[in-house]
Amino acid sequence: MWNIEEFTEAAGITVRELAAYVDESQRGAVPVIRREPPRELAERLGLRDLIRKGGMTPGTYQEFLRTFLAEGTRLHHPAYVGHQTASPDFPAALADFIHGATNNPMAIYEMGASAATVEFEVLRWMLAKVGFPAGGGVLTHGGSLANLTALLAARARAVPDAWEHGVPGDLVILTPPSAHYSVSRAASILGLGQSALVPLETDALGRIDVSRLPEISGGISEEISGKRVMALVASACATGTGLYDDLRTIGEWCRERGVWFHVDGAHGASALLSDRHEHLLDGIDLADSVIWDAHKMLRTSSLAAAVLVREEGDLDAAFKQEASYLFYGDQGFDLIGRTVECTKAELGLKVFLNLAWRGERGLGDYVARQYATAHRFWELAARRPGFELPYEPESNIVCFRYGDADQAAIRERLLRDGSFHLTSTELHGARHLRVTVMAPATDDKTLEALLDEIAAVATS
């Protein structure tokens, strides 16, 4: 039985401590990252004793929570320009709180009718945005599962009996080397193996070179020893650079040749909500499948990723499962037949509450603002000596170098000092620093300070 009074007191403590945490993070009043070694942190948090003996009270919980929140990475901080992880908005946090108490695993409708209905409507909205009026979808726990699910649907189209009899050895996936690693991982999980990944020719920045697409007829490749092309994967946008592939030209090429066209729009599909940036996704409506992560640019907490298909039946064909304790009777509203997961959280509620509070326009304005801030960083860096910028950004991701310094060492120094959190990647075989503007609090003052700090660290 719940102790309602104790829960109410602890919940109040949680709300107050989290509000203070977000406030000091947004103001930049504390370091953006702290990384105390696990052994010391475990001791300070009292983890071993609490695990063995229990006995936490609202009072000791408050002490624990303050210590817990003080360590880690502050995604609301203006100096957080690191990984493509959302600075979550508070409505999404409310959804997590609700799910933590109700715990409705709504892949089966009878286990969460409200949550399932909310997900249906969120998916209907997303399908309309990508131009799939007769499509279907499902929300999954992350983009890796979403890419796997979409490619399962592609496999079912190419080899309908693969679920029963296994995968033949003549299937390949066309994908640029810049594709997210989950595409490569999915190929092996699907039983194709890494040898089934055929790298597409790209330009110097990793975008698919549409003038050098291979010769394909009726889904059979004339250039790859008569192999059958199960799918072609394009990026919108690429994880490393934030650059978009030419979706329209690729989509038309795929349609003419009977090739399944998959768009990994995990990060960049949210540009559909911005009038200034939706052109970057011109041609996405030609895709057979799209993934779109809400836990990136739609500001939900992790995880919530959509799998969207042009034809609803393609997603239903991805899985063919028997389980007498689940699959029986009227399953017309069950989503379990479309997902790897049996127990699936109330993911749609996070997306819905952000939309309900901010509106489609509000989320679109957020995307436009973050893209503009990244472009501003590019402008400021280009004016300074020593900074090399290989391209003009199309999204909120910018890659750059500072002189001939050890770029990875610059990053590590900034992380160690807790002053800035940024990442890095390789372009043209050279290590580059990488900024991803996620936090609404990041402004010109932050960008100038980052450029100053990089130059100072590199020359010290």
HELIX and SHEET records of a PDB file:
HELIX    1   1 ILE A    4  GLN A   26  1                                  23    
HELIX    2   2 PRO A   38  LEU A   45  1                                   8    
HELIX    3   3 LEU A   47  LYS A   53  1                                   7    
HELIX    4   4 PRO A   58  ALA A   70  1                                  13    
HELIX    5   5 PHE A   90  THR A  102  1                                  13    
HELIX    6   6 TYR A  109  MET A  111  5                                   3    
HELIX    7   7 ALA A  113  VAL A  130  1                                  18    
HELIX    8   8 GLY A  143  ALA A  158  1                                  16    
HELIX    9   9 ALA A  162  HIS A  165  1                                   4    
HELIX   10  10 TYR A  181  ILE A  189  1                                   9    
HELIX   11  11 GLN A  194  ALA A  196  5                                   3    
HELIX   12  12 VAL A  210  ARG A  212  5                                   3    
HELIX   13  13 LEU A  247  ARG A  257  1                                  11    
HELIX   14  14 GLY A  268  LEU A  273  5                                   6    
HELIX   15  15 GLU A  278  LEU A  281  5                                   4    
HELIX   16  16 ILE A  284  LEU A  286  5                                   3    
HELIX   17  17 ALA A  294  MET A  297  1                                   4    
HELIX   18  18 GLU A  312  ASP A  316  1                                   5    
HELIX   19  19 ILE A  336  ARG A  338  5                                   3    
HELIX   20  20 LEU A  347  ALA A  382  1                                  36    
HELIX   21  21 GLN A  407  ASP A  417  1                                  11    
HELIX   22  22 ASP A  444  THR A  459  1                                  16    
SHEET    1   A 2 ILE A  33  ARG A  34  0                                        
SHEET    2   A 2 GLY A  72  THR A  73 -1                                        
SHEET    1   B 5 TYR A  80  VAL A  81  0                                        
SHEET    2   B 5 HIS A 421  LEU A 427  1                                        
SHEET    3   B 5 ALA A 430  THR A 436 -1                                        
SHEET    4   B 5 ILE A 397  TYR A 402 -1                                        
SHEET    5   B 5 PHE A 387  GLU A 388 -1                                        
SHEET    1   C 7 GLY A 136  THR A 140  0                                        
SHEET    2   C 7 ALA A 305  VAL A 309 -1                                        
SHEET    3   C 7 SER A 289  ASP A 293 -1                                        
SHEET    4   C 7 PHE A 261  ASP A 264  1                                        
SHEET    5   C 7 ARG A 228  SER A 235  1                                        
SHEET    6   C 7 LEU A 171  THR A 175  1                                        
SHEET    7   C 7 LEU A 197  PRO A 199  1                                        
SHEET    1   D 2 ILE A 216  SER A 217  0                                        
SHEET    2   D 2 ILE A 220  SER A 221 -1                                        
END                                                                             
